[in-house]
């Protein structure tokens, strides 16, 4: 399927996929909620941060101040991804290599 080769970018996408009853190949998902450098260290380990907080701290944007605006959220997640795209892609390649090693196949 052509859309199965596209990268999906967003924040806490698992929730959206669940509600929409959709799935997408994990290696083609870039989720700002799961991105290591965006997490904060909590008492029990790394914790996901809210998109509203990330947008304000990293982008200087105030979002989610009134009525929910999914387009505003999507744009903030996309801007966060683009700002750190190289790191996102390196992290995705490392994960893909770990998965390939587990299954006995090494990818470059």
C-alpha positions as CSV (number, residue, x, y, z in Angstrom):
1,X,0.0,0.0,0.0
2,X,1.5,3.4,-1.0
3,X,0.6,5.1,2.3
4,X,2.4,2.4,4.3
5,X,5.7,3.8,3.1
6,X,5.1,7.3,4.4
7,X,6.4,8.6,7.6
8,X,3.7,9.6,10.1
9,X,4.7,12.5,12.5
10,X,2.7,13.5,15.6
11,X,2.5,13.5,19.3
12,X,1.2,10.4,21.3
13,X,0.1,8.8,18.0
14,X,-0.7,5.5,19.7
15,X,-3.9,7.2,21.1
16,X,-4.9,8.5,17.6
17,X,-4.2,5.2,15.9
18,X,-6.3,3.4,18.5
19,X,-9.3,5.7,18.2
20,X,-9.1,5.6,14.4
21,X,-8.6,1.9,14.4
22,X,-5.5,2.3,12.3
23,X,-2.0,0.9,12.3
24,X,1.2,2.0,10.6
25,X,4.6,0.3,10.4
26,X,6.5,1.3,13.6
27,X,9.6,2.1,11.7
28,X,7.7,4.8,9.8
29,X,6.3,6.5,12.9
30,X,8.0,9.6,14.4
31,X,6.3,10.3,17.7
32,X,7.4,13.4,19.6
33,X,6.0,11.9,22.8
34,X,8.4,8.9,22.6
35,X,11.5,10.8,21.4
36,X,14.2,10.4,24.0
37,X,15.6,13.9,24.1
38,X,12.1,15.3,24.7
39,X,11.4,13.1,27.7
40,X,12.0,14.3,31.3
41,X,13.6,12.3,34.0
42,X,11.1,11.3,36.6
43,X,11.5,9.3,39.8
44,X,10.6,6.1,38.0
45,X,12.5,6.8,34.8
46,X,11.9,8.8,31.6
47,X,8.5,10.4,31.3
48,X,6.6,11.7,28.3
49,X,6.0,15.4,28.3
50,X,2.9,17.1,27.0
51,X,2.9,18.7,23.5
52,X,1.8,22.0,25.0
53,X,4.9,22.0,27.3
54,X,7.3,21.0,24.5
55,X,5.9,23.6,22.1
56,X,6.3,26.4,24.6
57,X,9.8,25.3,25.9
58,X,11.4,24.4,22.6
59,X,9.5,26.4,20.0
60,X,8.3,29.3,22.0
61,X,4.8,28.6,20.9
62,X,1.7,28.8,23.1
63,X,-0.7,26.1,22.0
64,X,-3.9,24.6,23.4
65,X,-4.9,27.8,25.1
66,X,-8.5,27.6,24.1
67,X,-10.6,25.2,22.1
68,X,-8.8,22.1,21.0
69,X,-7.2,22.6,17.6
70,X,-5.8,19.4,16.1
71,X,-4.2,21.3,13.2
72,X,-2.3,23.5,15.7
73,X,-1.1,20.3,17.5
74,X,-0.1,18.7,14.2
75,X,1.9,21.7,13.2
76,X,3.6,21.9,16.5
77,X,4.6,18.2,16.4
78,X,5.8,18.7,12.8
79,X,7.9,21.7,13.8
80,X,9.4,19.8,16.7
81,X,10.3,16.9,14.4
82,X,11.9,19.2,11.7
83,X,13.9,21.0,14.4
84,X,15.4,17.6,15.5
85,X,15.0,15.6,12.3
86,X,18.5,14.3,12.2
87,X,18.3,12.9,15.7
88,X,14.8,11.4,15.0
89,X,16.2,9.6,12.0
90,X,19.3,8.3,13.8
91,X,17.1,7.0,16.6
92,X,14.8,5.3,14.1
93,X,17.8,3.7,12.3
94,X,19.2,2.4,15.7
95,X,15.9,0.9,16.6
96,X,15.6,-0.7,13.1
97,X,19.1,-2.1,13.5
98,X,18.3,-3.5,17.0
99,X,15.1,-5.1,15.7
100,X,17.0,-6.6,12.7
101,X,19.7,-8.0,14.9
102,X,17.1,-9.6,17.1
103,X,15.6,-11.3,14.1
104,X,19.0,-12.3,12.7
105,X,19.2,-9.8,9.9
106,X,21.4,-6.7,9.9
107,X,20.4,-3.6,8.0
108,X,22.6,-0.6,7.0
